[in-house]
Amino acid sequence: MLNLVLFGPPGAGKGTQSEFLVKRYSLVHLSTGDLFRYNIKNETELGLLAKSFMDKGALVPDSVTISMLEDAVNKNPGAKGFIFDGFPRTNAQAEALDAFLDGRDVSITSMIALEVGEQELKARLLERGKTSGRADDADPGVIQNRINTYNKETAPVKNYYDTQGKYRGVDGLGSIEEITNRLIQVIDSL
Protein backbone atom coordinates (compact mmCIF):
# COMPACT_ATOMS: atom_id res chain seq x y z
CA MET A 1 0.00 0.00 0.00
CA LEU A 2 1.37 3.40 -1.01
CA ASN A 3 0.62 6.02 1.64
CA LEU A 4 2.06 9.47 1.00
CA VAL A 5 2.04 12.64 3.04
CA LEU A 6 2.13 15.50 0.53
CA PHE A 7 3.58 18.32 2.58
CA GLY A 8 4.26 22.00 2.21
CA PRO A 9 3.12 25.46 3.24
CA PRO A 10 -0.18 27.02 2.14
CA GLY A 11 0.01 27.72 -1.59
CA ALA A 12 2.81 25.21 -2.33
CA GLY A 13 0.61 23.28 -4.78
CA LYS A 14 -0.37 20.24 -2.73
CA GLY A 15 -3.95 20.14 -4.02
CA THR A 16 -2.95 20.69 -7.65
CA GLN A 17 -0.28 17.99 -7.54
CA SER A 18 -2.51 15.56 -5.66
CA GLU A 19 -4.91 15.49 -8.61
CA PHE A 20 -2.19 14.14 -10.92
CA LEU A 21 -0.76 11.70 -8.39
CA VAL A 22 -4.17 10.26 -7.50
CA LYS A 23 -4.76 9.38 -11.16
CA ARG A 24 -1.28 8.02 -11.81
CA TYR A 25 -1.09 5.80 -8.72
CA SER A 26 -4.83 5.07 -8.13
CA LEU A 27 -4.73 6.59 -4.65
CA VAL A 28 -7.45 8.17 -2.55
CA HIS A 29 -6.87 11.89 -1.95
CA LEU A 30 -7.59 12.97 1.61
CA SER A 31 -7.31 16.70 2.04
CA THR A 32 -8.08 18.06 5.46
CA GLY A 33 -8.87 21.35 3.74
CA ASP A 34 -11.49 19.63 1.57
CA LEU A 35 -12.90 17.80 4.59
CA PHE A 36 -13.14 21.08 6.48
CA ARG A 37 -14.70 22.95 3.55
CA TYR A 38 -17.30 20.19 3.07
CA ASN A 39 -18.23 20.32 6.76
CA ILE A 40 -18.25 24.12 6.77
CA LYS A 41 -20.43 24.30 3.66
CA ASN A 42 -22.87 21.83 5.19
CA GLU A 43 -22.70 23.67 8.52
CA THR A 44 -21.97 20.56 10.54
CA GLU A 45 -20.93 20.96 14.15
CA LEU A 46 -17.34 20.06 13.28
CA GLY A 47 -17.46 22.39 10.29
CA LEU A 48 -18.52 25.40 12.31
CA LEU A 49 -15.86 24.65 14.91
CA ALA A 50 -13.18 24.26 12.24
CA LYS A 51 -14.27 27.53 10.57
CA SER A 52 -13.80 29.52 13.75
CA PHE A 53 -10.12 28.52 13.77
CA MET A 54 -9.52 28.71 10.01
CA ASP A 55 -10.91 32.25 9.78
CA LYS A 56 -8.10 33.37 12.08
CA GLY A 57 -5.47 31.41 10.14
CA ALA A 58 -5.03 29.07 13.12
CA LEU A 59 -4.84 25.28 13.13
CA VAL A 60 -7.97 23.27 13.84
CA PRO A 61 -7.54 21.22 17.07
CA ASP A 62 -6.02 17.78 16.57
CA SER A 63 -9.00 15.90 17.95
CA VAL A 64 -11.32 17.38 15.32
CA THR A 65 -8.89 16.87 12.46
CA ILE A 66 -7.98 13.31 13.41
CA SER A 67 -11.62 12.24 13.80
CA MET A 68 -12.48 13.61 10.36
CA LEU A 69 -9.49 11.90 8.75
CA GLU A 70 -10.02 8.51 10.40
CA ASP A 71 -13.64 8.56 9.25
CA ALA A 72 -12.55 9.29 5.68
CA VAL A 73 -9.96 6.46 5.68
CA ASN A 74 -12.53 4.02 7.07
CA LYS A 75 -14.91 4.92 4.22
CA ASN A 76 -12.31 3.60 1.69
CA PRO A 77 -11.55 0.02 2.79
CA GLY A 78 -10.39 -1.16 -0.65
CA ALA A 79 -8.00 1.70 -1.35
CA LYS A 80 -4.57 0.98 -2.89
CA GLY A 81 -3.24 3.81 -0.77
CA PHE A 82 -3.78 7.40 0.25
CA ILE A 83 -2.35 10.84 -0.32
CA PHE A 84 -2.65 12.81 2.89
CA ASP A 85 -2.76 16.46 1.84
CA GLY A 86 -2.53 19.02 4.63
CA PHE A 87 -2.15 16.37 7.31
CA PRO A 88 -0.36 15.82 9.60
CA ARG A 89 0.29 19.41 10.62
CA THR A 90 1.81 18.74 14.03
CA ASN A 91 4.03 16.05 15.51
CA ALA A 92 1.08 14.96 17.66
CA GLN A 93 -1.00 14.47 14.50
CA ALA A 94 1.85 12.52 12.86
CA GLU A 95 2.03 10.24 15.90
CA ALA A 96 -1.77 9.80 15.89
CA LEU A 97 -1.73 9.00 12.15
CA ASP A 98 1.06 6.44 12.63
CA ALA A 99 -0.86 4.81 15.50
CA PHE A 100 -4.10 4.72 13.47
CA LEU A 101 -2.37 3.22 10.41
CA ASP A 102 -0.40 0.77 12.56
CA GLY A 103 -3.75 -0.52 13.83
CA ARG A 104 -4.55 -1.32 10.19
CA ASP A 105 -1.10 -2.95 9.64
CA VAL A 106 0.05 -0.22 7.24
CA SER A 107 2.28 2.83 7.53
CA ILE A 108 3.29 6.04 5.80
CA THR A 109 5.55 5.20 2.86
CA SER A 110 7.01 8.69 2.52
CA MET A 111 6.51 12.37 3.26
CA ILE A 112 7.13 14.40 0.14
CA ALA A 113 7.48 18.15 0.75
CA LEU A 114 6.92 20.79 -1.91
CA GLU A 115 9.50 23.47 -1.13
CA VAL A 116 8.48 27.02 -2.12
CA GLY A 117 9.75 30.39 -0.83
CA GLU A 118 7.53 32.74 1.17
CA GLN A 119 7.21 35.50 -1.45
CA GLU A 120 6.07 33.00 -4.08
CA LEU A 121 3.56 31.52 -1.62
CA LYS A 122 2.05 34.93 -0.93
CA ALA A 123 1.72 35.68 -4.65
CA ARG A 124 0.12 32.29 -5.34
CA LEU A 125 -2.37 32.61 -2.49
CA LEU A 126 -3.41 36.14 -3.42
CA GLU A 127 -3.92 35.02 -7.02
CA ARG A 128 -5.94 32.00 -5.87
CA GLY A 129 -7.97 34.29 -3.63
CA LYS A 130 -9.21 36.18 -6.71
CA THR A 131 -10.85 33.06 -8.13
CA SER A 132 -11.43 30.63 -5.25
CA GLY A 133 -13.88 32.61 -3.17
CA ARG A 134 -11.84 31.62 -0.11
CA ALA A 135 -11.58 34.55 2.30
CA ASP A 136 -8.38 33.09 3.79
CA ASP A 137 -6.66 33.47 0.39
CA ALA A 138 -7.73 37.08 -0.20
CA ASP A 139 -6.45 38.78 2.96
CA PRO A 140 -2.66 39.41 3.13
CA GLY A 141 -2.79 39.51 6.94
CA VAL A 142 -4.48 36.11 7.17
CA ILE A 143 -2.06 34.72 4.57
CA GLN A 144 0.93 35.90 6.61
CA ASN A 145 -0.59 34.39 9.76
CA ARG A 146 -1.11 31.06 7.94
CA ILE A 147 2.53 31.07 6.77
CA ASN A 148 3.77 31.99 10.26
CA THR A 149 1.64 29.23 11.80
CA TYR A 150 3.00 26.75 9.26
CA ASN A 151 6.61 27.75 9.99
CA LYS A 152 6.14 27.56 13.76
CA GLU A 153 3.83 24.55 14.19
CA THR A 154 3.83 22.51 10.97
CA ALA A 155 7.32 22.70 9.44
CA PRO A 156 8.81 20.72 12.38
CA VAL A 157 6.82 17.66 11.22
CA LYS A 158 9.51 17.28 8.53
CA ASN A 159 11.93 16.23 11.27
CA TYR A 160 9.48 13.58 12.52
CA TYR A 161 9.53 11.80 9.15
CA ASP A 162 13.19 12.58 8.46
CA THR A 163 14.21 10.64 11.59
CA GLN A 164 12.27 7.68 10.13
CA GLY A 165 14.08 8.05 6.78
CA LYS A 166 10.78 8.91 5.05
CA TYR A 167 11.27 12.61 4.21
CA ARG A 168 11.84 13.72 0.61
CA GLY A 169 12.02 17.39 -0.42
CA VAL A 170 10.96 18.45 -3.93
CA ASP A 171 11.48 21.85 -5.57
CA GLY A 172 7.98 23.37 -5.85
CA LEU A 173 8.93 26.06 -8.38
CA GLY A 174 8.36 25.79 -12.11
CA SER A 175 5.48 24.68 -14.27
CA ILE A 176 2.86 22.30 -12.90
CA GLU A 177 4.18 19.62 -15.26
CA GLU A 178 7.80 20.10 -14.15
CA ILE A 179 6.81 19.77 -10.49
CA THR A 180 4.65 16.71 -11.25
CA ASN A 181 7.59 15.05 -13.01
CA ARG A 182 9.84 15.70 -9.99
CA LEU A 183 7.24 14.13 -7.70
CA ILE A 184 6.86 11.09 -9.97
CA GLN A 185 10.65 10.56 -9.97
CA VAL A 186 10.68 10.56 -6.17
CA ILE A 187 7.64 8.27 -5.81
CA ASP A 188 8.90 5.80 -8.41
CA SER A 189 12.19 5.56 -6.51
CA LEU A 190 10.52 4.58 -3.22
SESEDO-201827 format. One record per residue: y negated, z, x of N, C-alpha, C in turn; residue in three letters. Coordinates in steps of 0.1 Angstrom, whole numbers, plus 5000, padded with zeros to 4 digits. Last residue first. Example, Ala and Ser with C-alpha at 12.3 -4.5 7.8 and 13.67 -1.06 7.14 Angstrom:
% residues 2
<<5022 5071 5128> <5011 5071 5137> <5000 5079 5129> "SER">
<<5057 5078 5132> <5045 5078 5123> <5033 5078 5132> "ALA">
% end
This chain:
% residues 190
<<4949 4954 5108> <4954 4968 5105> <4969 4968 5105> "LEU">
<<4940 4929 5109> <4944 4935 5122> <4950 4949 5120> "SER">
<<4930 4923 5085> <4942 4916 5089> <4948 4922 5102> "ASP">
<<4906 4938 5085> <4917 4942 5076> <4930 4935 5081> "ILE">
<<4891 4924 5105> <4894 4938 5107> <4907 4942 5098> "VAL">
<<4889 4899 5093> <4894 4900 5106> <4899 4915 5109> "GLN">
<<4875 4906 5069> <4889 4900 5069> <4896 4902 5082> "ILE">
<<4850 4913 5079> <4859 4923 5072> <4873 4918 5072> "LEU">
<<4841 4889 5089> <4843 4900 5098> <4852 4911 5092> "ARG">
<<4840 4874 5065> <4849 4870 5076> <4852 4881 5086> "ASN">
<<4819 4888 5052> <4833 4888 5047> <4843 4884 5057> "THR">
<<4798 4881 5069> <4802 4895 5068> <4816 4896 5062> "ILE">
<<4797 4853 5064> <4799 4859 5078> <4804 4873 5078> "GLU">
<<4791 4853 5037> <4804 4847 5042> <4807 4853 5056> "GLU">
<<4766 4864 5036> <4777 4871 5029> <4790 4866 5034> "ILE">
<<4750 4862 5068> <4753 4857 5055> <4765 4865 5049> "SER">
<<4738 4893 5084> <4742 4879 5084> <4745 4874 5069> "GLY">
<<4750 4926 5090> <4739 4916 5089> <4745 4902 5090> "LEU">
<<4770 4945 5094> <4766 4942 5080> <4755 4932 5079> "GLY">
<<4795 4948 5116> <4781 4944 5115> <4779 4939 5101> "ASP">
<<4817 4975 5111> <4815 4961 5110> <4801 4958 5108> "VAL">
<<4840 5000 5123> <4826 4996 5120> <4825 4981 5120> "GLY">
<<4866 5019 5113> <4863 5006 5118> <4849 5003 5114> "ARG">
<<4888 5047 5114> <4874 5042 5113> <4872 5029 5120> "TYR">
<<4912 5060 5119> <4911 5051 5108> <4897 5044 5106> "LYS">
<<4917 5081 5135> <4919 5068 5141> <4918 5057 5130> "GLY">
<<4910 5106 5127> <4923 5101 5123> <4927 5087 5128> "GLN">
<<4884 5107 5136> <4894 5116 5142> <4908 5113 5138> "THR">
<<4873 5088 5118> <4874 5085 5132> <4884 5094 5139> "ASP">
<<4872 5102 5094> <4882 5091 5095> <4884 5087 5110> "TYR">
<<4852 5121 5101> <4864 5125 5095> <4875 5115 5097> "TYR">
<<4831 5105 5109> <4838 5113 5119> <4851 5118 5114> "ASN">
<<4822 5094 5085> <4827 5085 5095> <4836 5093 5105> "LYS">
<<4810 5115 5072> <4823 5112 5068> <4830 5102 5078> "VAL">
<<4783 5116 5081> <4793 5124 5088> <4807 5121 5084> "PRO">
<<4770 5100 5060> <4773 5094 5073> <4783 5103 5081> "ALA">
<<4764 5119 5039> <4775 5110 5038> <4779 5104 5052> "THR">
<<4742 5137 5045> <4754 5142 5038> <4766 5132 5039> "GLU">
<<4722 5123 5060> <4724 5138 5061> <4738 5142 5057> "LYS">
<<4722 5096 5052> <4722 5100 5066> <4726 5114 5068> "ASN">
<<4721 5099 5024> <4732 5093 5030> <4734 5097 5045> "TYR">
<<4696 5111 5021> <4708 5118 5016> <4720 5112 5023> "THR">
<<4680 5090 5031> <4680 5103 5038> <4692 5111 5034> "ASN">
<<4686 5070 5011> <4689 5068 5025> <4690 5081 5033> "ILE">
<<4675 5083 4989> <4689 5079 4989> <4694 5077 5003> "ARG">
<<4648 5085 4996> <4656 5098 4994> <4671 5095 4994> "ASN">
<<4642 5058 4997> <4641 5066 5009> <4649 5079 5008> "GLN">
<<4645 5053 4969> <4653 5046 4979> <4653 5054 4992> "ILE">
<<4625 5069 4958> <4639 5072 4955> <4648 5065 4965> "VAL">
<<4603 5055 4969> <4605 5069 4972> <4619 5074 4969> "GLY">
<<4604 5029 4959> <4606 5031 4973> <4608 5046 4977> "PRO">
<<4622 5020 4931> <4612 5030 4936> <4614 5033 4950> "ASP">
<<4643 5003 4924> <4629 4998 4923> <4618 5007 4928> "ALA">
<<4667 5015 4924> <4665 5004 4933> <4651 4999 4933> "ASP">
<<4668 5032 4903> <4669 5038 4916> <4668 5027 4927> "ASP">
<<4667 5016 4880> <4655 5023 4884> <4655 5028 4898> "ALA">
<<4681 4985 4877> <4684 4999 4882> <4671 5005 4887> "ARG">
<<4678 4959 4872> <4674 4968 4861> <4677 4983 4865> "GLY">
<<4682 4939 4890> <4694 4948 4886> <4690 4956 4874> "SER">
<<4660 4926 4900> <4669 4919 4891> <4680 4927 4885> "THR">
<<4645 4943 4916> <4638 4933 4908> <4647 4926 4898> "LYS">
<<4664 4957 4931> <4657 4964 4920> <4650 4954 4911> "GLY">
<<4670 4939 4951> <4680 4941 4941> <4673 4948 4929> "ARG">
<<4647 4943 4966> <4650 4930 4961> <4660 4931 4949> "GLU">
<<4650 4970 4974> <4639 4966 4966> <4641 4952 4959> "LEU">
<<4674 4967 4989> <4674 4975 4976> <4662 4972 4968> "LEU">
<<4666 4951 5010> <4677 4947 5001> <4676 4954 4988> "ARG">
<<4647 4967 5022> <4643 4954 5017> <4654 4949 5007> "ALA">
<<4662 4989 5030> <4651 4991 5020> <4647 4977 5014> "LYS">
<<4680 4977 5048> <4685 4984 5036> <4674 4985 5025> "LEU">
<<4663 4969 5068> <4670 4959 5061> <4675 4965 5048> "GLU">
<<4655 4995 5077> <4645 4985 5072> <4651 4975 5064> "GLN">
<<4680 5006 5086> <4673 5012 5075> <4662 5002 5069> "GLU">
<<4708 4983 5094> <4696 4992 5097> <4688 4995 5085> "GLY">
<<4742 4986 5088> <4730 4979 5085> <4718 4988 5088> "VAL">
<<4776 4983 5087> <4765 4989 5095> <4753 4980 5094> "GLU">
<<4802 4992 5067> <4792 4981 5069> <4780 4987 5076> "LEU">
<<4833 5005 5077> <4819 5007 5075> <4810 4995 5077> "ALA">
<<4863 5012 5065> <4856 5001 5071> <4841 5003 5067> "ILE">
<<4890 5032 5070> <4876 5033 5065> <4869 5022 5073> "MET">
<<4924 5026 5061> <4913 5025 5070> <4900 5027 5063> "SER">
<<4944 5037 5044> <4948 5029 5055> <4937 5028 5066> "THR">
<<4950 5068 5030> <4940 5058 5033> <4944 5050 5045> "ILE">
<<4983 5070 5015> <4972 5075 5023> <4961 5064 5024> "SER">
<<5010 5083 4994> <5002 5072 5000> <4990 5079 5008> "VAL">
<<5023 5102 4977> <5030 5096 4989> <5023 5084 4995> "ASP">
<<5007 5114 4959> <5013 5102 4954> <5021 5095 4966> "ARG">
<<4997 5135 4974> <5005 5138 4963> <5012 5126 4956> "GLY">
<<4980 5120 4990> <4992 5126 4996> <5002 5130 4985> "ASP">
<<4959 5115 4972> <4968 5104 4976> <4981 5109 4982> "LEU">
<<4949 5142 4971> <4953 5135 4959> <4963 5123 4962> "PHE">
<<4942 5146 4998> <4952 5155 4991> <4957 5148 4979> "ALA">
<<4923 5126 5003> <4936 5126 5011> <4946 5135 5004> "ASP">
<<4904 5134 4984> <4910 5121 4983> <4923 5121 4990> "LEU">
<<4896 5159 4996> <4902 5159 4982> <4909 5146 4980> "ALA">
<<4886 5150 5020> <4898 5159 5020> <4904 5159 5007> "GLU">
<<4864 5135 5011> <4875 5129 5018> <4888 5137 5019> "ALA">
<<4850 5156 4998> <4855 5145 4990> <4866 5138 4998> "GLN">
<<4842 5170 5021> <4850 5177 5011> <4857 5166 5002> "ALA">
<<4827 5151 5034> <4839 5155 5040> <4848 5162 5030> "ASN">
<<4813 5128 5010> <4813 5140 5018> <4826 5143 5024> "THR">
<<4820 5105 4998> <4806 5106 5003> <4804 5119 5011> "ARG">
<<4848 5083 4997> <4842 5096 4996> <4828 5096 5003> "PRO">
<<4829 5061 4979> <4836 5073 4979> <4846 5073 4990> "PHE">
<<4819 5035 4978> <4810 5046 4975> <4817 5060 4974> "GLY">
<<4849 5023 4969> <4835 5018 4972> <4826 5029 4968> "ASP">
<<4881 5018 4978> <4872 5029 4974> <4858 5026 4979> "PHE">
<<4904 4996 4968> <4892 4997 4977> <4883 5008 4970> "ILE">
<<4939 5000 4968> <4926 5003 4962> <4915 5000 4973> "PHE">
<<4971 4984 4959> <4962 4992 4968> <4948 4993 4961> "GLY">
<<4986 4974 4940> <4990 4971 4954> <4982 4979 4964> "LYS">
<<4992 4993 4910> <4983 4986 4920> <4989 4985 4934> "ALA">
<<5005 5004 4889> <5012 4994 4896> <5003 4987 4907> "GLY">
<<4988 5024 4878> <5000 5028 4885> <5007 5017 4893> "PRO">
<<4959 5029 4870> <4964 5017 4877> <4977 5020 4885> "ASN">
<<4950 5053 4861> <4951 5042 4851> <4956 5029 4857> "LYS">
<<4948 5068 4884> <4960 5071 4875> <4961 5060 4864> "ASN">
<<4923 5060 4893> <4935 5057 4900> <4948 5058 4891> "VAL">
<<4907 5071 4873> <4907 5057 4875> <4920 5052 4882> "ALA">
<<4911 5099 4877> <4914 5093 4864> <4916 5077 4865> "ASP">
<<4901 5102 4902> <4915 5104 4900> <4919 5098 4887> "GLU">
<<4873 5096 4896> <4881 5088 4905> <4896 5089 4903> "LEU">
<<4865 5117 4880> <4864 5104 4875> <4873 5094 4883> "MET">
<<4871 5139 4897> <4878 5138 4884> <4877 5124 4879> "SER">
<<4853 5134 4918> <4867 5134 4920> <4875 5132 4907> "ILE">
<<4827 5137 4905> <4831 5125 4911> <4846 5124 4913> "THR">
<<4828 5164 4896> <4826 5153 4887> <4831 5140 4893> "VAL">
<<4831 5178 4921> <4841 5180 4910> <4840 5168 4900> "SER">
<<4809 5170 4937> <4822 5166 4940> <4832 5167 4928> "ASP">
<<4779 5160 4919> <4788 5171 4925> <4802 5165 4926> "PRO">
<<4761 5132 4932> <4767 5138 4920> <4777 5149 4926> "VAL">
<<4733 5134 4954> <4747 5131 4952> <4752 5139 4939> "LEU">
<<4700 5121 4944> <4709 5131 4950> <4724 5127 4947> "ALA">
<<4681 5106 4933> <4686 5101 4945> <4696 5111 4952> "GLY">
<<4674 5114 4908> <4666 5121 4919> <4671 5116 4933> "LYS">
<<4692 5101 4893> <4678 5098 4891> <4669 5104 4902> "ASP">
<<4716 5113 4899> <4713 5100 4905> <4698 5097 4904> "MET">
<<4715 5137 4884> <4715 5138 4899> <4710 5124 4905> "PHE">
<<4715 5128 4858> <4705 5138 4862> <4704 5139 4877> "SER">
<<4738 5112 4858> <4725 5106 4857> <4714 5115 4862> "LYS">
<<4759 5131 4856> <4757 5122 4868> <4743 5116 4869> "ALA">
<<4754 5140 4830> <4753 5149 4841> <4751 5141 4854> "LEU">
<<4759 5117 4816> <4746 5123 4815> <4744 5133 4826> "LEU">
<<4786 5113 4823> <4776 5103 4825> <4762 5109 4825> "GLY">
<<4800 5135 4812> <4799 5133 4827> <4788 5123 4831> "LEU">
<<4795 5129 4785> <4790 5141 4791> <4789 5140 4806> "GLU">
<<4784 5095 4780> <4794 5105 4780> <4788 5118 4787> "THR">
<<4769 5072 4775> <4763 5085 4773> <4774 5096 4771> "GLU">
<<4775 5047 4783> <4782 5052 4771> <4778 5066 4768> "ASN">
<<4760 5046 4806> <4757 5037 4796> <4763 5041 4783> "LYS">
<<4773 5066 4821> <4759 5068 4817> <4756 5059 4806> "ILE">
<<4798 5055 4825> <4797 5068 4818> <4783 5070 4813> "ASN">
<<4791 5032 4840> <4798 5031 4827> <4796 5043 4819> "TYR">
<<4778 5044 4862> <4770 5035 4853> <4777 5034 4839> "ARG">
<<4801 5057 4874> <4789 5065 4869> <4781 5057 4859> "PHE">
<<4817 5035 4880> <4822 5046 4871> <4810 5054 4865> "LEU">
<<4800 5022 4898> <4804 5016 4885> <4809 5026 4875> "ASP">
<<4799 5042 4918> <4786 5037 4911> <4789 5031 4898> "GLY">
<<4825 5043 4926> <4819 5055 4919> <4807 5051 4912> "THR">
<<4847 5017 4923> <4833 5020 4927> <4828 5032 4919> "SER">
<<4875 5004 4930> <4870 5016 4924> <4857 5020 4930> "LEU">
<<4894 4976 4926> <4881 4981 4931> <4877 4993 4923> "HIS">
<<4926 4969 4936> <4918 4975 4925> <4906 4980 4932> "VAL">
<<4937 4939 4953> <4934 4953 4953> <4926 4957 4940> "LEU">
<<4944 4914 4965> <4949 4919 4952> <4948 4934 4950> "SER">
<<4931 4904 4987> <4942 4913 4989> <4948 4918 4976> "TYR">
<<4911 4886 4976> <4920 4882 4987> <4932 4891 4989> "ARG">
<<4899 4901 4955> <4906 4888 4952> <4916 4885 4964> "LYS">
<<4889 4922 4970> <4897 4925 4958> <4906 4913 4955> "VAL">
<<4871 4910 4987> <4883 4916 4992> <4893 4919 4981> "LEU">
<<4851 4900 4970> <4859 4891 4978> <4872 4897 4983> "PHE">
<<4841 4925 4960> <4845 4914 4951> <4854 4904 4958> "GLU">
<<4832 4939 4982> <4844 4943 4975> <4850 4932 4966> "SER">
<<4808 4927 4989> <4820 4925 4997> <4833 4929 4990> "GLN">
<<4792 4938 4968> <4793 4924 4970> <4806 4920 4978> "THR">
<<4794 4966 4973> <4799 4960 4961> <4801 4945 4962> "GLY">
<<4784 4968 5000> <4798 4973 4996> <4803 4966 4983> "LYS">
<<4759 4964 5011> <4767 4952 5006> <4781 4956 5002> "GLY">
<<4741 4983 5017> <4748 4977 5028> <4756 4965 5024> "ALA">
<<4728 4997 4997> <4723 4984 5000> <4730 4977 5011> "GLY">
<<4734 5029 5010> <4730 5021 4998> <4724 5008 5003> "PRO">
<<4757 5027 5039> <4745 5032 5031> <4742 5024 5019> "PRO">
<<4793 5026 5038> <4780 5022 5043> <4769 5028 5034> "GLY">
<<4827 5016 5033> <4817 5026 5036> <4804 5020 5040> "PHE">
<<4856 5014 5017> <4845 5005 5021> <4832 5014 5021> "LEU">
<<4887 5025 5024> <4874 5030 5020> <4863 5021 5026> "VAL">
<<4917 5011 5012> <4905 5010 5021> <4894 5018 5015> "LEU">
<<4950 5008 5012> <4940 5016 5006> <4928 5017 5016> "ASN">
<<4978 4991 5006> <4966 4990 5014> <4955 4997 5006> "LEU">
<<5012 5000 5009> <5000 5000 5000> <4988 5000 5009> "MET">
% end
